Amino acid sequence: MRLASAFSPDAALPPELRPLARETRRLADELAHELDGVRHTALVLDADDARAGALGLARHTFGSRDDEARRVQRAYAALVVEAGERREVLELPGARAFAELRFRVAFALARLAGRADARLALVAERPRLSPAEAALEFQQRGLFAPREADPYGELERLLSENDFAVRRVDAVAPHLAEGTRAALFLQPRRDATPLLTALAELLADGGRALLAAQPYALQARQLERADLRLAFWPRPLFEDLDHELLPALGAPLVHEVLLDRPPGSLAVRTRVDAQDGPRYELQESTQPFFVRATPDADAAPLFVGTGELLLPGAARFALDDATLAQRGLSAQVWLRASDAAWSYAWTGGDLPDEALARAEAAGCTRVPGAPLGLWLRGRFPAATRVEGPAAPRTSSSARRATRTARCCCSARASCSATRC
């Protein structure tokens, strides 16, 4: 295998990219020294260098400021990975592209060796207002309820920048393309039956999936009619996982509010319900709905070097060992709540102050070390698709032999670029 670090001369690069170019060359030298059969060539390319065209490199446009003047430069910045006649070009069009360069190189080497597939399906729907919110805040005022912004667009861009071939799939009527072997299923929403059926079919066919979901998003509110008293409401997300796939596999998601002792004050997006309409403010809060989570790096190498996480609105799993054994599945916990965690069986309205203050309050249960993330492995059952009132019919995947598959489940919905 061959590595070629390809950059324009330092004078043609913006100042912030020059140390990153040197670090890239150092990384390539390090890999060539540590890996048998890998060699590195450092290329310095002028604007008209024919080698750039032969390698299929693009010149990127960079902007920088120098003494209050903005400069626009065009330059080469890439790392080329080759094996035989096959080639992967890792373009580096900005500082952000260097952040996961070690992973990108390892991913490219795995693809060239035929051990990895860059294709990834992303099945996610934009958040929606709850029926109560839509009726009270918009429909009763003769207004149309707006659609919220897409929180997963940044994730899609991040994956694409790190060389995944991401295909966005409609969450309402999901259809996974032939040959899909891996998919992300993020925050299902009612009616989630088509989405969960697509997930079950993928697993039954030997594919891999990451399912991330949570039943509630805790919303801080100040009511002007209540002297701006701060209240906390678990906003239902209607993810439909309480009666679908997960209970059948033996790993149901518990529909309770998970609470924990906060590490200190945190900025919380707070809704202020005034007479002239709602507005949002960032306010400091010491309330216990940020759950401290500890990852197990042995179970999930993704978390190597990761410390304690703070997850707002997290939920927990209740493992059913008998059902897991009956299905022939194993569940490895890779993310746990702290030993101080407790849950509250919420049935409606704002959370009572007593439940927020102590784990011994009515309706509360201590859940130290509750599982928040699971790795399910084994031979998943074939999916059964139900359409309307008709009798169940067996899907195409049920007619195939069930193969070994893996499912990574997380009780955390905001798997975004900043909270993944």
Secondary structure as a PSIPRED ss2 file (coil, helix, strand):
# PSIPRED VFORMAT (PSIPRED V4.0)

   1 M C   1.000  0.000  0.000
   2 R E   0.000  0.000  1.000
   3 L E   0.000  0.000  1.000
   4 A E   0.000  0.000  1.000
   5 S E   0.000  0.000  1.000
   6 A E   0.000  0.000  1.000
   7 F E   0.000  0.000  1.000
   8 S C   1.000  0.000  0.000
   9 P C   1.000  0.000  0.000
  10 D H   0.000  1.000  0.000
  11 A H   0.000  1.000  0.000
  12 A H   0.000  1.000  0.000
  13 L C   1.000  0.000  0.000
  14 P C   1.000  0.000  0.000
  15 P H   0.000  1.000  0.000
  16 E H   0.000  1.000  0.000
  17 L H   0.000  1.000  0.000
  18 R H   0.000  1.000  0.000
  19 P H   0.000  1.000  0.000
  20 L H   0.000  1.000  0.000
  21 A H   0.000  1.000  0.000
  22 R H   0.000  1.000  0.000
  23 E H   0.000  1.000  0.000
  24 T H   0.000  1.000  0.000
  25 R H   0.000  1.000  0.000
  26 R H   0.000  1.000  0.000
  27 L H   0.000  1.000  0.000
  28 A H   0.000  1.000  0.000
  29 D H   0.000  1.000  0.000
  30 E H   0.000  1.000  0.000
  31 L H   0.000  1.000  0.000
  32 A H   0.000  1.000  0.000
  33 H H   0.000  1.000  0.000
  34 E H   0.000  1.000  0.000
  35 L C   1.000  0.000  0.000
  36 D C   1.000  0.000  0.000
  37 G C   1.000  0.000  0.000
  38 V C   1.000  0.000  0.000
  39 R E   0.000  0.000  1.000
  40 H E   0.000  0.000  1.000
  41 T E   0.000  0.000  1.000
  42 A E   0.000  0.000  1.000
  43 L E   0.000  0.000  1.000
  44 V E   0.000  0.000  1.000
  45 L C   1.000  0.000  0.000
  46 D C   1.000  0.000  0.000
  47 A C   1.000  0.000  0.000
  48 D C   1.000  0.000  0.000
  49 D C   1.000  0.000  0.000
  50 A H   0.000  1.000  0.000
  51 R H   0.000  1.000  0.000
  52 A H   0.000  1.000  0.000
  53 G H   0.000  1.000  0.000
  54 A H   0.000  1.000  0.000
  55 L H   0.000  1.000  0.000
  56 G C   1.000  0.000  0.000
  57 L C   1.000  0.000  0.000
  58 A C   1.000  0.000  0.000
  59 R E   0.000  0.000  1.000
  60 H E   0.000  0.000  1.000
  61 T E   0.000  0.000  1.000
  62 F E   0.000  0.000  1.000
  63 G E   0.000  0.000  1.000
  64 S E   0.000  0.000  1.000
  65 R E   0.000  0.000  1.000
  66 D E   0.000  0.000  1.000
  67 D C   1.000  0.000  0.000
  68 E C   1.000  0.000  0.000
  69 A E   0.000  0.000  1.000
  70 R E   0.000  0.000  1.000
  71 R E   0.000  0.000  1.000
  72 V E   0.000  0.000  1.000
  73 Q E   0.000  0.000  1.000
  74 R E   0.000  0.000  1.000
  75 A E   0.000  0.000  1.000
  76 Y E   0.000  0.000  1.000
  77 A E   0.000  0.000  1.000
  78 A E   0.000  0.000  1.000
  79 L E   0.000  0.000  1.000
  80 V E   0.000  0.000  1.000
  81 V E   0.000  0.000  1.000
  82 E E   0.000  0.000  1.000
  83 A E   0.000  0.000  1.000
  84 G C   1.000  0.000  0.000
  85 E C   1.000  0.000  0.000
  86 R E   0.000  0.000  1.000
  87 R E   0.000  0.000  1.000
  88 E E   0.000  0.000  1.000
  89 V E   0.000  0.000  1.000
  90 L E   0.000  0.000  1.000
  91 E E   0.000  0.000  1.000
  92 L C   1.000  0.000  0.000
  93 P C   1.000  0.000  0.000
  94 G C   1.000  0.000  0.000
  95 A H   0.000  1.000  0.000
  96 R H   0.000  1.000  0.000
  97 A H   0.000  1.000  0.000
  98 F H   0.000  1.000  0.000
  99 A C   1.000  0.000  0.000
 100 E C   1.000  0.000  0.000
 101 L H   0.000  1.000  0.000
 102 R H   0.000  1.000  0.000
 103 F H   0.000  1.000  0.000
 104 R H   0.000  1.000  0.000
 105 V H   0.000  1.000  0.000
 106 A H   0.000  1.000  0.000
 107 F H   0.000  1.000  0.000
 108 A H   0.000  1.000  0.000
 109 L H   0.000  1.000  0.000
 110 A H   0.000  1.000  0.000
 111 R H   0.000  1.000  0.000
 112 L H   0.000  1.000  0.000
 113 A C   1.000  0.000  0.000
 114 G C   1.000  0.000  0.000
 115 R C   1.000  0.000  0.000
 116 A C   1.000  0.000  0.000
 117 D C   1.000  0.000  0.000
 118 A C   1.000  0.000  0.000
 119 R E   0.000  0.000  1.000
 120 L E   0.000  0.000  1.000
 121 A E   0.000  0.000  1.000
 122 L E   0.000  0.000  1.000
 123 V E   0.000  0.000  1.000
 124 A E   0.000  0.000  1.000
 125 E C   1.000  0.000  0.000
 126 R C   1.000  0.000  0.000
 127 P C   1.000  0.000  0.000
 128 R C   1.000  0.000  0.000
 129 L C   1.000  0.000  0.000
 130 S C   1.000  0.000  0.000
 131 P H   0.000  1.000  0.000
 132 A H   0.000  1.000  0.000
 133 E H   0.000  1.000  0.000
 134 A H   0.000  1.000  0.000
 135 A H   0.000  1.000  0.000
 136 L H   0.000  1.000  0.000
 137 E H   0.000  1.000  0.000
 138 F C   1.000  0.000  0.000
 139 Q H   0.000  1.000  0.000
 140 Q H   0.000  1.000  0.000
 141 R H   0.000  1.000  0.000
 142 G C   1.000  0.000  0.000
 143 L C   1.000  0.000  0.000
 144 F C   1.000  0.000  0.000
 145 A C   1.000  0.000  0.000
 146 P C   1.000  0.000  0.000
 147 R C   1.000  0.000  0.000
 148 E C   1.000  0.000  0.000
 149 A C   1.000  0.000  0.000
 150 D C   1.000  0.000  0.000
 151 P C   1.000  0.000  0.000
 152 Y C   1.000  0.000  0.000
 153 G H   0.000  1.000  0.000
 154 E H   0.000  1.000  0.000
 155 L H   0.000  1.000  0.000
 156 E H   0.000  1.000  0.000
 157 R H   0.000  1.000  0.000
 158 L H   0.000  1.000  0.000
 159 L H   0.000  1.000  0.000
 160 S H   0.000  1.000  0.000
 161 E H   0.000  1.000  0.000
 162 N C   1.000  0.000  0.000
 163 D C   1.000  0.000  0.000
 164 F C   1.000  0.000  0.000
 165 A E   0.000  0.000  1.000
 166 V E   0.000  0.000  1.000
 167 R E   0.000  0.000  1.000
 168 R E   0.000  0.000  1.000
 169 V E   0.000  0.000  1.000
 170 D C   1.000  0.000  0.000
 171 A C   1.000  0.000  0.000
 172 V C   1.000  0.000  0.000
 173 A C   1.000  0.000  0.000
 174 P C   1.000  0.000  0.000
 175 H C   1.000  0.000  0.000
 176 L C   1.000  0.000  0.000
 177 A C   1.000  0.000  0.000
 178 E C   1.000  0.000  0.000
 179 G C   1.000  0.000  0.000
 180 T C   1.000  0.000  0.000
 181 R C   1.000  0.000  0.000
 182 A E   0.000  0.000  1.000
 183 A E   0.000  0.000  1.000
 184 L E   0.000  0.000  1.000
 185 F E   0.000  0.000  1.000
 186 L E   0.000  0.000  1.000
 187 Q C   1.000  0.000  0.000
 188 P C   1.000  0.000  0.000
 189 R C   1.000  0.000  0.000
 190 R C   1.000  0.000  0.000
 191 D C   1.000  0.000  0.000
 192 A C   1.000  0.000  0.000
 193 T H   0.000  1.000  0.000
 194 P H   0.000  1.000  0.000
 195 L H   0.000  1.000  0.000
 196 L H   0.000  1.000  0.000
 197 T H   0.000  1.000  0.000
 198 A H   0.000  1.000  0.000
 199 L H   0.000  1.000  0.000
 200 A H   0.000  1.000  0.000
 201 E H   0.000  1.000  0.000
 202 L H   0.000  1.000  0.000
 203 L H   0.000  1.000  0.000
 204 A H   0.000  1.000  0.000
 205 D C   1.000  0.000  0.000
 206 G C   1.000  0.000  0.000
 207 G C   1.000  0.000  0.000
 208 R E   0.000  0.000  1.000
 209 A E   0.000  0.000  1.000
 210 L E   0.000  0.000  1.000
 211 L E   0.000  0.000  1.000
 212 A E   0.000  0.000  1.000
 213 A C   1.000  0.000  0.000
 214 Q C   1.000  0.000  0.000
 215 P C   1.000  0.000  0.000
 216 Y E   0.000  0.000  1.000
 217 A E   0.000  0.000  1.000
 218 L E   0.000  0.000  1.000
 219 Q E   0.000  0.000  1.000
 220 A E   0.000  0.000  1.000
 221 R E   0.000  0.000  1.000
 222 Q E   0.000  0.000  1.000
 223 L E   0.000  0.000  1.000
 224 E H   0.000  1.000  0.000
 225 R H   0.000  1.000  0.000
 226 A H   0.000  1.000  0.000
 227 D C   1.000  0.000  0.000
 228 L C   1.000  0.000  0.000
 229 R E   0.000  0.000  1.000
 230 L E   0.000  0.000  1.000
 231 A E   0.000  0.000  1.000
 232 F E   0.000  0.000  1.000
 233 W E   0.000  0.000  1.000
 234 P E   0.000  0.000  1.000
 235 R E   0.000  0.000  1.000
 236 P E   0.000  0.000  1.000
 237 L C   1.000  0.000  0.000
 238 F C   1.000  0.000  0.000
 239 E C   1.000  0.000  0.000
 240 D C   1.000  0.000  0.000
 241 L C   1.000  0.000  0.000
 242 D C   1.000  0.000  0.000
 243 H C   1.000  0.000  0.000
 244 E C   1.000  0.000  0.000
 245 L H   0.000  1.000  0.000
 246 L H   0.000  1.000  0.000
 247 P H   0.000  1.000  0.000
 248 A H   0.000  1.000  0.000
 249 L H   0.000  1.000  0.000
 250 G C   1.000  0.000  0.000
 251 A C   1.000  0.000  0.000
 252 P C   1.000  0.000  0.000
 253 L E   0.000  0.000  1.000
 254 V C   1.000  0.000  0.000
 255 H C   1.000  0.000  0.000
 256 E C   1.000  0.000  0.000
 257 V E   0.000  0.000  1.000
 258 L E   0.000  0.000  1.000
 259 L E   0.000  0.000  1.000
 260 D C   1.000  0.000  0.000
 261 R C   1.000  0.000  0.000
 262 P C   1.000  0.000  0.000
 263 P C   1.000  0.000  0.000
 264 G C   1.000  0.000  0.000
 265 S C   1.000  0.000  0.000
 266 L E   0.000  0.000  1.000
 267 A E   0.000  0.000  1.000
 268 V E   0.000  0.000  1.000
 269 R E   0.000  0.000  1.000
 270 T E   0.000  0.000  1.000
 271 R E   0.000  0.000  1.000
 272 V E   0.000  0.000  1.000
 273 D E   0.000  0.000  1.000
 274 A E   0.000  0.000  1.000
 275 Q C   1.000  0.000  0.000
 276 D C   1.000  0.000  0.000
 277 G E   0.000  0.000  1.000
 278 P E   0.000  0.000  1.000
 279 R E   0.000  0.000  1.000
 280 Y E   0.000  0.000  1.000
 281 E E   0.000  0.000  1.000
 282 L E   0.000  0.000  1.000
 283 Q E   0.000  0.000  1.000
 284 E E   0.000  0.000  1.000
 285 S E   0.000  0.000  1.000
 286 T C   1.000  0.000  0.000
 287 Q C   1.000  0.000  0.000
 288 P C   1.000  0.000  0.000
 289 F C   1.000  0.000  0.000
 290 F E   0.000  0.000  1.000
 291 V E   0.000  0.000  1.000
 292 R E   0.000  0.000  1.000
 293 A E   0.000  0.000  1.000
 294 T E   0.000  0.000  1.000
 295 P E   0.000  0.000  1.000
 296 D C   1.000  0.000  0.000
 297 A C   1.000  0.000  0.000
 298 D C   1.000  0.000  0.000
 299 A C   1.000  0.000  0.000
 300 A C   1.000  0.000  0.000
 301 P H   0.000  1.000  0.000
 302 L H   0.000  1.000  0.000
 303 F H   0.000  1.000  0.000
 304 V C   1.000  0.000  0.000
 305 G C   1.000  0.000  0.000
 306 T C   1.000  0.000  0.000
 307 G C   1.000  0.000  0.000
 308 E C   1.000  0.000  0.000
 309 L E   0.000  0.000  1.000
 310 L E   0.000  0.000  1.000
 311 L E   0.000  0.000  1.000
 312 P E   0.000  0.000  1.000
 313 G C   1.000  0.000  0.000
 314 A C   1.000  0.000  0.000
 315 A C   1.000  0.000  0.000
 316 R C   1.000  0.000  0.000
 317 F E   0.000  0.000  1.000
 318 A C   1.000  0.000  0.000
 319 L C   1.000  0.000  0.000
 320 D C   1.000  0.000  0.000
 321 D H   0.000  1.000  0.000
 322 A H   0.000  1.000  0.000
 323 T H   0.000  1.000  0.000
 324 L H   0.000  1.000  0.000
 325 A H   0.000  1.000  0.000
 326 Q H   0.000  1.000  0.000
 327 R H   0.000  1.000  0.000
 328 G C   1.000  0.000  0.000
 329 L E   0.000  0.000  1.000
 330 S E   0.000  0.000  1.000
 331 A E   0.000  0.000  1.000
 332 Q E   0.000  0.000  1.000
 333 V E   0.000  0.000  1.000
 334 W E   0.000  0.000  1.000
 335 L E   0.000  0.000  1.000
 336 R E   0.000  0.000  1.000
 337 A E   0.000  0.000  1.000
 338 S C   1.000  0.000  0.000
 339 D C   1.000  0.000  0.000
 340 A C   1.000  0.000  0.000
 341 A C   1.000  0.000  0.000
 342 W E   0.000  0.000  1.000
 343 S E   0.000  0.000  1.000
 344 Y E   0.000  0.000  1.000
 345 A C   1.000  0.000  0.000
 346 W C   1.000  0.000  0.000
 347 T C   1.000  0.000  0.000
 348 G C   1.000  0.000  0.000
 349 G C   1.000  0.000  0.000
 350 D C   1.000  0.000  0.000
 351 L C   1.000  0.000  0.000
 352 P C   1.000  0.000  0.000
 353 D H   0.000  1.000  0.000
 354 E H   0.000  1.000  0.000
 355 A H   0.000  1.000  0.000
 356 L H   0.000  1.000  0.000
 357 A H   0.000  1.000  0.000
 358 R C   1.000  0.000  0.000
 359 A C   1.000  0.000  0.000
 360 E C   1.000  0.000  0.000
 361 A C   1.000  0.000  0.000
 362 A C   1.000  0.000  0.000
 363 G C   1.000  0.000  0.000
 364 C E   0.000  0.000  1.000
 365 T E   0.000  0.000  1.000
 366 R E   0.000  0.000  1.000
 367 V C   1.000  0.000  0.000
 368 P C   1.000  0.000  0.000
 369 G C   1.000  0.000  0.000
 370 A C   1.000  0.000  0.000
 371 P E   0.000  0.000  1.000
 372 L E   0.000  0.000  1.000
 373 G E   0.000  0.000  1.000
 374 L E   0.000  0.000  1.000
 375 W E   0.000  0.000  1.000
 376 L E   0.000  0.000  1.000
 377 R E   0.000  0.000  1.000
 378 G E   0.000  0.000  1.000
 379 R E   0.000  0.000  1.000
 380 F C   1.000  0.000  0.000
 381 P C   1.000  0.000  0.000
 382 A C   1.000  0.000  0.000
 383 A C   1.000  0.000  0.000
 384 T E   0.000  0.000  1.000
 385 R E   0.000  0.000  1.000
 386 V C   1.000  0.000  0.000
 387 E C   1.000  0.000  0.000
 388 G C   1.000  0.000  0.000
 389 P C   1.000  0.000  0.000
 390 A C   1.000  0.000  0.000
 391 A C   1.000  0.000  0.000
 392 P C   1.000  0.000  0.000
 393 R E   0.000  0.000  1.000
 394 T E   0.000  0.000  1.000
 395 S C   1.000  0.000  0.000
 396 S H   0.000  1.000  0.000
 397 S H   0.000  1.000  0.000
 398 A H   0.000  1.000  0.000
 399 R H   0.000  1.000  0.000
 400 R C   1.000  0.000  0.000
 401 A C   1.000  0.000  0.000
 402 T C   1.000  0.000  0.000
 403 R C   1.000  0.000  0.000
 404 T E   0.000  0.000  1.000
 405 A E   0.000  0.000  1.000
 406 R E   0.000  0.000  1.000
 407 C E   0.000  0.000  1.000
 408 C E   0.000  0.000  1.000
 409 C E   0.000  0.000  1.000
 410 S E   0.000  0.000  1.000
 411 A C   1.000  0.000  0.000
 412 R C   1.000  0.000  0.000
 413 A C   1.000  0.000  0.000
 414 S C   1.000  0.000  0.000
 415 C C   1.000  0.000  0.000
 416 S C   1.000  0.000  0.000
 417 A C   1.000  0.000  0.000
 418 T C   1.000  0.000  0.000
 419 R C   1.000  0.000  0.000
 420 C C   1.000  0.000  0.000
